């Protein structure tokens, strides 16, 4: 059954605050993979977002954990 707009809004509002990382490209790739594959709390799904390259070549990205609804 498709999610209702209110269900989506509830999931977003219950999300944990995003965690921001600034790492070299290889470190950023490794960290993002570790976060996604190692989700320990089954009630939350990690989402990597706002991936961008800074002028010095490092990568800045944030990770937000959205509540999983069944």
PDB file of N, CA, C and O in Angstrom:
ATOM      1  N   UNK A   1       0.843  -1.180   0.000  1.00  0.00           N
ATOM      2  CA  UNK A   1       0.000   0.000   0.000  1.00  0.00           C
ATOM      3  C   UNK A   1       0.886   1.239   0.000  1.00  0.00           C
ATOM      4  O   UNK A   1       1.812   1.321   0.807  1.00  0.00           O
ATOM      5  N   UNK A   2       0.635   2.197  -0.870  1.00  0.00           N
ATOM      6  CA  UNK A   2       1.450   3.415  -0.919  1.00  0.00           C
ATOM      7  C   UNK A   2       1.350   4.207   0.386  1.00  0.00           C
ATOM      8  O   UNK A   2       0.315   4.224   1.053  1.00  0.00           O
ATOM      9  N   UNK A   3       2.446   4.853   0.721  1.00  0.00           N
ATOM     10  CA  UNK A   3       2.471   5.676   1.939  1.00  0.00           C
ATOM     11  C   UNK A   3       1.635   6.927   1.738  1.00  0.00           C
ATOM     12  O   UNK A   3       1.627   7.530   0.665  1.00  0.00           O
ATOM     13  N   UNK A   4       0.939   7.296   2.787  1.00  0.00           N
ATOM     14  CA  UNK A   4       0.164   8.532   2.760  1.00  0.00           C
ATOM     15  C   UNK A   4       1.105   9.685   3.060  1.00  0.00           C
ATOM     16  O   UNK A   4       2.114   9.487   3.738  1.00  0.00           O
ATOM     17  N   UNK A   5       0.804  10.895   2.572  1.00  0.00           N
ATOM     18  CA  UNK A   5       1.677  12.048   2.842  1.00  0.00           C
ATOM     19  C   UNK A   5       1.953  12.230   4.341  1.00  0.00           C
ATOM     20  O   UNK A   5       3.067  12.591   4.722  1.00  0.00           O
ATOM     21  N   UNK A   6       0.963  11.988   5.178  1.00  0.00           N
ATOM     22  CA  UNK A   6       1.153  12.151   6.622  1.00  0.00           C
ATOM     23  C   UNK A   6       2.158  11.131   7.163  1.00  0.00           C
ATOM     24  O   UNK A   6       2.938  11.446   8.061  1.00  0.00           O
ATOM     25  N   UNK A   7       2.141   9.901   6.616  1.00  0.00           N
ATOM     26  CA  UNK A   7       3.090   8.876   7.036  1.00  0.00           C
ATOM     27  C   UNK A   7       4.524   9.285   6.699  1.00  0.00           C
ATOM     28  O   UNK A   7       5.440   9.118   7.505  1.00  0.00           O
ATOM     29  N   UNK A   8       4.695   9.821   5.501  1.00  0.00           N
ATOM     30  CA  UNK A   8       6.022  10.278   5.085  1.00  0.00           C
ATOM     31  C   UNK A   8       6.476  11.435   5.965  1.00  0.00           C
ATOM     32  O   UNK A   8       7.630  11.470   6.391  1.00  0.00           O
ATOM     33  N   UNK A   9       5.593  12.373   6.239  1.00  0.00           N
ATOM     34  CA  UNK A   9       5.934  13.518   7.089  1.00  0.00           C
ATOM     35  C   UNK A   9       6.328  13.053   8.493  1.00  0.00           C
ATOM     36  O   UNK A   9       7.264  13.593   9.082  1.00  0.00           O
ATOM     37  N   UNK A  10       5.634  12.077   9.020  1.00  0.00           N
ATOM     38  CA  UNK A  10       5.970  11.547  10.345  1.00  0.00           C
ATOM     39  C   UNK A  10       7.348  10.903  10.350  1.00  0.00           C
ATOM     40  O   UNK A  10       8.113  11.075  11.300  1.00  0.00           O
ATOM     41  N   UNK A  11       7.666  10.166   9.296  1.00  0.00           N
ATOM     42  CA  UNK A  11       8.982   9.524   9.214  1.00  0.00           C
ATOM     43  C   UNK A  11      10.091  10.561   9.159  1.00  0.00           C
ATOM     44  O   UNK A  11      11.125  10.406   9.810  1.00  0.00           O
ATOM     45  N   UNK A  12       9.878  11.616   8.385  1.00  0.00           N
ATOM     46  CA  UNK A  12      10.905  12.650   8.255  1.00  0.00           C
ATOM     47  C   UNK A  12      11.059  13.423   9.549  1.00  0.00           C
ATOM     48  O   UNK A  12      12.182  13.718   9.958  1.00  0.00           O
ATOM     49  N   UNK A  13       9.967  13.756  10.198  1.00  0.00           N
ATOM     50  CA  UNK A  13      10.054  14.537  11.434  1.00  0.00           C
ATOM     51  C   UNK A  13      10.642  13.726  12.581  1.00  0.00           C
ATOM     52  O   UNK A  13      11.158  14.301  13.540  1.00  0.00           O
ATOM     53  N   UNK A  14      10.573  12.405  12.498  1.00  0.00           N
ATOM     54  CA  UNK A  14      11.134  11.582  13.560  1.00  0.00           C
ATOM     55  C   UNK A  14      12.582  11.203  13.278  1.00  0.00           C
ATOM     56  O   UNK A  14      13.197  10.477  14.059  1.00  0.00           O
ATOM     57  N   UNK A  15      13.125  11.685  12.176  1.00  0.00           N
ATOM     58  CA  UNK A  15      14.493  11.346  11.807  1.00  0.00           C
ATOM     59  C   UNK A  15      15.484  11.950  12.796  1.00  0.00           C
ATOM     60  O   UNK A  15      15.273  13.025  13.357  1.00  0.00           O
ATOM     61  N   UNK A  16      16.560  11.219  12.980  1.00  0.00           N
ATOM     62  CA  UNK A  16      17.641  11.729  13.823  1.00  0.00           C
ATOM     63  C   UNK A  16      18.324  12.882  13.083  1.00  0.00           C
ATOM     64  O   UNK A  16      18.248  12.966  11.857  1.00  0.00           O
ATOM     65  N   UNK A  17      18.977  13.753  13.812  1.00  0.00           N
ATOM     66  CA  UNK A  17      19.696  14.865  13.184  1.00  0.00           C
ATOM     67  C   UNK A  17      20.797  14.319  12.284  1.00  0.00           C
ATOM     68  O   UNK A  17      21.435  13.321  12.619  1.00  0.00           O
ATOM     69  N   UNK A  18      21.025  14.967  11.142  1.00  0.00           N
ATOM     70  CA  UNK A  18      22.060  14.455  10.240  1.00  0.00           C
ATOM     71  C   UNK A  18      23.452  14.633  10.827  1.00  0.00           C
ATOM     72  O   UNK A  18      23.736  15.607  11.524  1.00  0.00           O
ATOM     73  N   UNK A  19      24.303  13.675  10.528  1.00  0.00           N
ATOM     74  CA  UNK A  19      25.702  13.733  10.935  1.00  0.00           C
ATOM     75  C   UNK A  19      26.500  14.115   9.693  1.00  0.00           C
ATOM     76  O   UNK A  19      26.307  13.514   8.636  1.00  0.00           O
ATOM     77  N   UNK A  20      27.389  15.096   9.795  1.00  0.00           N
ATOM     78  CA  UNK A  20      28.140  15.606   8.648  1.00  0.00           C
ATOM     79  C   UNK A  20      29.572  15.114   8.720  1.00  0.00           C
ATOM     80  O   UNK A  20      30.201  15.152   9.777  1.00  0.00           O
ATOM     81  N   UNK A  21      30.089  14.647   7.574  1.00  0.00           N
ATOM     82  CA  UNK A  21      31.460  14.161   7.472  1.00  0.00           C
ATOM     83  C   UNK A  21      32.199  14.951   6.404  1.00  0.00           C
ATOM     84  O   UNK A  21      31.605  15.344   5.400  1.00  0.00           O
ATOM     85  N   UNK A  22      33.488  15.187   6.611  1.00  0.00           N
ATOM     86  CA  UNK A  22      34.362  15.792   5.610  1.00  0.00           C
ATOM     87  C   UNK A  22      35.615  14.926   5.574  1.00  0.00           C
ATOM     88  O   UNK A  22      36.415  14.927   6.510  1.00  0.00           O
ATOM     89  N   UNK A  23      35.773  14.183   4.472  1.00  0.00           N
ATOM     90  CA  UNK A  23      36.846  13.203   4.358  1.00  0.00           C
ATOM     91  C   UNK A  23      37.435  13.222   2.952  1.00  0.00           C
ATOM     92  O   UNK A  23      36.865  13.811   2.034  1.00  0.00           O
ATOM     93  N   UNK A  24      38.583  12.569   2.800  1.00  0.00           N
ATOM     94  CA  UNK A  24      39.134  12.391   1.455  1.00  0.00           C
ATOM     95  C   UNK A  24      38.182  11.482   0.677  1.00  0.00           C
ATOM     96  O   UNK A  24      37.331  10.828   1.278  1.00  0.00           O
ATOM     97  N   UNK A  25      38.313  11.435  -0.630  1.00  0.00           N
ATOM     98  CA  UNK A  25      37.393  10.671  -1.465  1.00  0.00           C
ATOM     99  C   UNK A  25      37.328   9.212  -1.040  1.00  0.00           C
ATOM    100  O   UNK A  25      36.235   8.688  -0.827  1.00  0.00           O
ATOM    101  N   UNK A  26      38.460   8.550  -0.911  1.00  0.00           N
ATOM    102  CA  UNK A  26      38.468   7.135  -0.544  1.00  0.00           C
ATOM    103  C   UNK A  26      37.926   6.915   0.866  1.00  0.00           C
ATOM    104  O   UNK A  26      37.193   5.956   1.107  1.00  0.00           O
ATOM    105  N   UNK A  27      38.283   7.795   1.795  1.00  0.00           N
ATOM    106  CA  UNK A  27      37.763   7.676   3.160  1.00  0.00           C
ATOM    107  C   UNK A  27      36.247   7.880   3.185  1.00  0.00           C
ATOM    108  O   UNK A  27      35.536   7.199   3.925  1.00  0.00           O
ATOM    109  N   UNK A  28      35.758   8.819   2.375  1.00  0.00           N
ATOM    110  CA  UNK A  28      34.320   9.092   2.311  1.00  0.00           C
ATOM    111  C   UNK A  28      33.565   7.891   1.741  1.00  0.00           C
ATOM    112  O   UNK A  28      32.514   7.514   2.259  1.00  0.00           O
ATOM    113  N   UNK A  29      34.098   7.294   0.682  1.00  0.00           N
ATOM    114  CA  UNK A  29      33.468   6.106   0.108  1.00  0.00           C
ATOM    115  C   UNK A  29      33.399   4.974   1.122  1.00  0.00           C
ATOM    116  O   UNK A  29      32.364   4.326   1.281  1.00  0.00           O
ATOM    117  N   UNK A  30      34.520   4.744   1.807  1.00  0.00           N
ATOM    118  CA  UNK A  30      34.579   3.674   2.805  1.00  0.00           C
ATOM    119  C   UNK A  30      33.616   3.937   3.952  1.00  0.00           C
ATOM    120  O   UNK A  30      32.904   3.032   4.385  1.00  0.00           O
ATOM    121  N   UNK A  31      33.591   5.167   4.445  1.00  0.00           N
ATOM    122  CA  UNK A  31      32.715   5.527   5.564  1.00  0.00           C
ATOM    123  C   UNK A  31      31.246   5.364   5.177  1.00  0.00           C
ATOM    124  O   UNK A  31      30.460   4.816   5.950  1.00  0.00           O
ATOM    125  N   UNK A  32      30.871   5.834   3.991  1.00  0.00           N
ATOM    126  CA  UNK A  32      29.484   5.711   3.532  1.00  0.00           C
ATOM    127  C   UNK A  32      29.082   4.240   3.406  1.00  0.00           C
ATOM    128  O   UNK A  32      27.982   3.861   3.808  1.00  0.00           O
ATOM    129  N   UNK A  33      29.966   3.414   2.851  1.00  0.00           N
ATOM    130  CA  UNK A  33      29.664   1.978   2.731  1.00  0.00           C
ATOM    131  C   UNK A  33      29.501   1.340   4.108  1.00  0.00           C
ATOM    132  O   UNK A  33      28.586   0.546   4.327  1.00  0.00           O
ATOM    133  N   UNK A  34      30.391   1.690   5.031  1.00  0.00           N
ATOM    134  CA  UNK A  34      30.313   1.140   6.393  1.00  0.00           C
ATOM    135  C   UNK A  34      29.003   1.518   7.075  1.00  0.00           C
ATOM    136  O   UNK A  34      28.377   0.684   7.729  1.00  0.00           O
ATOM    137  N   UNK A  35      28.593   2.761   6.924  1.00  0.00           N
ATOM    138  CA  UNK A  35      27.353   3.236   7.550  1.00  0.00           C
ATOM    139  C   UNK A  35      26.149   2.510   6.969  1.00  0.00           C
ATOM    140  O   UNK A  35      25.271   2.067   7.710  1.00  0.00           O
ATOM    141  N   UNK A  36      26.104   2.388   5.669  1.00  0.00           N
ATOM    142  CA  UNK A  36      24.959   1.752   5.017  1.00  0.00           C
ATOM    143  C   UNK A  36      24.900   0.261   5.328  1.00  0.00           C
ATOM    144  O   UNK A  36      23.829  -0.269   5.625  1.00  0.00           O
ATOM    145  N   UNK A  37      26.031  -0.413   5.261  1.00  0.00           N
ATOM    146  CA  UNK A  37      26.026  -1.867   5.466  1.00  0.00           C
ATOM    147  C   UNK A  37      25.979  -2.262   6.936  1.00  0.00           C
ATOM    148  O   UNK A  37      25.602  -3.390   7.255  1.00  0.00           O
ATOM    149  N   UNK A  38      26.349  -1.367   7.828  1.00  0.00           N
ATOM    150  CA  UNK A  38      26.406  -1.713   9.238  1.00  0.00           C
ATOM    151  C   UNK A  38      25.305  -1.113  10.072  1.00  0.00           C
ATOM    152  O   UNK A  38      25.516  -0.840  11.253  1.00  0.00           O
ATOM    153  N   UNK A  39      24.145  -0.899   9.506  1.00  0.00           N
ATOM    154  CA  UNK A  39      23.028  -0.310  10.251  1.00  0.00           C
ATOM    155  C   UNK A  39      22.664  -1.230  11.412  1.00  0.00           C
ATOM    156  O   UNK A  39      22.163  -2.334  11.198  1.00  0.00           O
ATOM    157  N   UNK A  40      22.913  -0.782  12.631  1.00  0.00           N
ATOM    158  CA  UNK A  40      22.703  -1.635  13.798  1.00  0.00           C
ATOM    159  C   UNK A  40      21.298  -1.520  14.383  1.00  0.00           C
ATOM    160  O   UNK A  40      20.775  -2.491  14.930  1.00  0.00           O
ATOM    161  N   UNK A  41      20.694  -0.363  14.275  1.00  0.00           N
ATOM    162  CA  UNK A  41      19.360  -0.159  14.828  1.00  0.00           C
ATOM    163  C   UNK A  41      18.343  -0.422  13.725  1.00  0.00           C
ATOM    164  O   UNK A  41      18.212   0.378  12.798  1.00  0.00           O
ATOM    165  N   UNK A  42      17.636  -1.515  13.815  1.00  0.00           N
ATOM    166  CA  UNK A  42      16.740  -1.909  12.733  1.00  0.00           C
ATOM    167  C   UNK A  42      15.544  -0.977  12.568  1.00  0.00           C
ATOM    168  O   UNK A  42      14.842  -1.055  11.559  1.00  0.00           O
ATOM    169  N   UNK A  43      15.298  -0.099  13.536  1.00  0.00           N
ATOM    170  CA  UNK A  43      14.179   0.837  13.415  1.00  0.00           C
ATOM    171  C   UNK A  43      14.531   2.031  12.529  1.00  0.00           C
ATOM    172  O   UNK A  43      13.639   2.765  12.105  1.00  0.00           O
ATOM    173  N   UNK A  44      15.818   2.234  12.244  1.00  0.00           N
ATOM    174  CA  UNK A  44      16.239   3.375  11.442  1.00  0.00           C
ATOM    175  C   UNK A  44      17.056   2.913  10.244  1.00  0.00           C
ATOM    176  O   UNK A  44      17.861   1.987  10.341  1.00  0.00           O
ATOM    177  N   UNK A  45      16.833   3.573   9.114  1.00  0.00           N
ATOM    178  CA  UNK A  45      17.551   3.274   7.880  1.00  0.00           C
ATOM    179  C   UNK A  45      18.473   4.452   7.580  1.00  0.00           C
ATOM    180  O   UNK A  45      17.995   5.579   7.452  1.00  0.00           O
ATOM    181  N   UNK A  46      19.792   4.220   7.465  1.00  0.00           N
ATOM    182  CA  UNK A  46      20.701   5.327   7.173  1.00  0.00           C
ATOM    183  C   UNK A  46      20.598   5.772   5.717  1.00  0.00           C
ATOM    184  O   UNK A  46      20.553   4.945   4.806  1.00  0.00           O
ATOM    185  N   UNK A  47      20.562   7.084   5.511  1.00  0.00           N
ATOM    186  CA  UNK A  47      20.485   7.680   4.176  1.00  0.00           C
ATOM    187  C   UNK A  47      21.671   8.623   4.013  1.00  0.00           C
ATOM    188  O   UNK A  47      21.827   9.569   4.784  1.00  0.00           O
ATOM    189  N   UNK A  48      22.512   8.364   3.004  1.00  0.00           N
ATOM    190  CA  UNK A  48      23.630   9.261   2.690  1.00  0.00           C
ATOM    191  C   UNK A  48      23.090  10.325   1.752  1.00  0.00           C
ATOM    192  O   UNK A  48      22.487  10.012   0.726  1.00  0.00           O
ATOM    193  N   UNK A  49      23.312  11.590   2.110  1.00  0.00           N
ATOM    194  CA  UNK A  49      22.770  12.682   1.297  1.00  0.00           C
ATOM    195  C   UNK A  49      23.753  13.843   1.229  1.00  0.00           C
ATOM    196  O   UNK A  49      24.721  13.900   1.988  1.00  0.00           O
ATOM    197  N   UNK A  50      23.495  14.751   0.323  1.00  0.00           N
ATOM    198  CA  UNK A  50      24.282  15.982   0.148  1.00  0.00           C
ATOM    199  C   UNK A  50      25.763  15.698  -0.078  1.00  0.00           C
ATOM    200  O   UNK A  50      26.620  16.366   0.501  1.00  0.00           O
ATOM    201  N   UNK A  51      26.061  14.728  -0.902  1.00  0.00           N
ATOM    202  CA  UNK A  51      27.433  14.359  -1.240  1.00  0.00           C
ATOM    203  C   UNK A  51      27.974  15.414  -2.186  1.00  0.00           C
ATOM    204  O   UNK A  51      27.406  15.632  -3.257  1.00  0.00           O
ATOM    205  N   UNK A  52      29.078  16.081  -1.804  1.00  0.00           N
ATOM    206  CA  UNK A  52      29.656  17.089  -2.705  1.00  0.00           C
ATOM    207  C   UNK A  52      31.156  17.176  -2.491  1.00  0.00           C
ATOM    208  O   UNK A  52      31.671  16.875  -1.414  1.00  0.00           O
ATOM    209  N   UNK A  53      31.846  17.598  -3.549  1.00  0.00           N
ATOM    210  CA  UNK A  53      33.292  17.753  -3.475  1.00  0.00           C
ATOM    211  C   UNK A  53      33.617  19.209  -3.163  1.00  0.00           C
ATOM    212  O   UNK A  53      33.123  20.128  -3.817  1.00  0.00           O
ATOM    213  N   UNK A  54      34.460  19.400  -2.147  1.00  0.00           N
ATOM    214  CA  UNK A  54      34.875  20.742  -1.754  1.00  0.00           C
ATOM    215  C   UNK A  54      36.023  21.210  -2.645  1.00  0.00           C
ATOM    216  O   UNK A  54      36.603  20.413  -3.382  1.00  0.00           O
ATOM    217  N   UNK A  55      36.347  22.480  -2.578  1.00  0.00           N
ATOM    218  CA  UNK A  55      37.391  23.039  -3.441  1.00  0.00           C
ATOM    219  C   UNK A  55      38.765  22.427  -3.181  1.00  0.00           C
ATOM    220  O   UNK A  55      39.623  22.439  -4.063  1.00  0.00           O
ATOM    221  N   UNK A  56      38.983  21.891  -1.977  1.00  0.00           N
ATOM    222  CA  UNK A  56      40.278  21.275  -1.675  1.00  0.00           C
ATOM    223  C   UNK A  56      40.317  19.786  -2.034  1.00  0.00           C
ATOM    224  O   UNK A  56      41.303  19.106  -1.750  1.00  0.00           O
ATOM    225  N   UNK A  57      39.245  19.278  -2.661  1.00  0.00           N
ATOM    226  CA  UNK A  57      39.208  17.895  -3.117  1.00  0.00           C
ATOM    227  C   UNK A  57      38.566  16.932  -2.130  1.00  0.00           C
ATOM    228  O   UNK A  57      38.271  15.792  -2.490  1.00  0.00           O
ATOM    229  N   UNK A  58      38.346  17.362  -0.903  1.00  0.00           N
ATOM    230  CA  UNK A  58      37.704  16.486   0.072  1.00  0.00           C
ATOM    231  C   UNK A  58      36.207  16.391  -0.227  1.00  0.00           C
ATOM    232  O   UNK A  58      35.646  17.221  -0.943  1.00  0.00           O
ATOM    233  N   UNK A  59      35.587  15.376   0.330  1.00  0.00           N
ATOM    234  CA  UNK A  59      34.160  15.141   0.129  1.00  0.00           C
ATOM    235  C   UNK A  59      33.420  15.476   1.413  1.00  0.00           C
ATOM    236  O   UNK A  59      33.831  15.076   2.502  1.00  0.00           O
ATOM    237  N   UNK A  60      32.328  16.210   1.277  1.00  0.00           N
ATOM    238  CA  UNK A  60      31.456  16.506   2.411  1.00  0.00           C
ATOM    239  C   UNK A  60      30.126  15.816   2.139  1.00  0.00           C
ATOM    240  O   UNK A  60      29.554  15.948   1.057  1.00  0.00           O
ATOM    241  N   UNK A  61      29.642  15.079   3.133  1.00  0.00           N
ATOM    242  CA  UNK A  61      28.331  14.446   3.005  1.00  0.00           C
ATOM    243  C   UNK A  61      27.699  14.328   4.372  1.00  0.00           C
ATOM    244  O   UNK A  61      28.369  14.410   5.401  1.00  0.00           O
ATOM    245  N   UNK A  62      26.397  14.134   4.358  1.00  0.00           N
ATOM    246  CA  UNK A  62      25.694  13.952   5.630  1.00  0.00           C
ATOM    247  C   UNK A  62      24.960  12.622   5.592  1.00  0.00           C
ATOM    248  O   UNK A  62      24.625  12.093   4.532  1.00  0.00           O
ATOM    249  N   UNK A  63      24.725  12.107   6.781  1.00  0.00           N
ATOM    250  CA  UNK A  63      23.995  10.853   6.938  1.00  0.00           C
ATOM    251  C   UNK A  63      22.826  11.115   7.865  1.00  0.00           C
ATOM    252  O   UNK A  63      22.993  11.622   8.975  1.00  0.00           O
ATOM    253  N   UNK A  64      21.656  10.769   7.402  1.00  0.00           N
ATOM    254  CA  UNK A  64      20.442  10.924   8.191  1.00  0.00           C
ATOM    255  C   UNK A  64      19.843   9.539   8.373  1.00  0.00           C
ATOM    256  O   UNK A  64      19.870   8.724   7.451  1.00  0.00           O
ATOM    257  N   UNK A  65      19.311   9.271   9.538  1.00  0.00           N
ATOM    258  CA  UNK A  65      18.674   7.978   9.797  1.00  0.00           C
ATOM    259  C   UNK A  65      17.165   8.196   9.862  1.00  0.00           C
ATOM    260  O   UNK A  65      16.657   8.858  10.767  1.00  0.00           O
ATOM    261  N   UNK A  66      16.462   7.629   8.889  1.00  0.00           N
ATOM    262  CA  UNK A  66      15.004   7.747   8.863  1.00  0.00           C
ATOM    263  C   UNK A  66      14.392   6.531   9.542  1.00  0.00           C
ATOM    264  O   UNK A  66      14.902   5.415   9.437  1.00  0.00           O
ATOM    265  N   UNK A  67      13.300   6.768  10.232  1.00  0.00           N
ATOM    266  CA  UNK A  67      12.603   5.690  10.923  1.00  0.00           C
ATOM    267  C   UNK A  67      11.967   4.775   9.894  1.00  0.00           C
ATOM    268  O   UNK A  67      11.315   5.232   8.955  1.00  0.00           O
ATOM    269  N   UNK A  68      12.158   3.508  10.079  1.00  0.00           N
ATOM    270  CA  UNK A  68      11.596   2.503   9.178  1.00  0.00           C
ATOM    271  C   UNK A  68      10.211   2.129   9.653  1.00  0.00           C
ATOM    272  O   UNK A  68      10.026   1.769  10.816  1.00  0.00           O
ATOM    273  N   UNK A  69       9.242   2.210   8.771  1.00  0.00           N
ATOM    274  CA  UNK A  69       7.894   1.800   9.144  1.00  0.00           C
ATOM    275  C   UNK A  69       7.514   0.566   8.348  1.00  0.00           C
ATOM    276  O   UNK A  69       7.788   0.480   7.151  1.00  0.00           O
ATOM    277  N   UNK A  70       6.897  -0.363   8.999  1.00  0.00           N
ATOM    278  CA  UNK A  70       6.523  -1.617   8.345  1.00  0.00           C
ATOM    279  C   UNK A  70       5.116  -1.576   7.857  1.00  0.00           C
ATOM    280  O   UNK A  70       4.634  -2.550   7.280  1.00  0.00           O
TER     281      UNK A  70
END
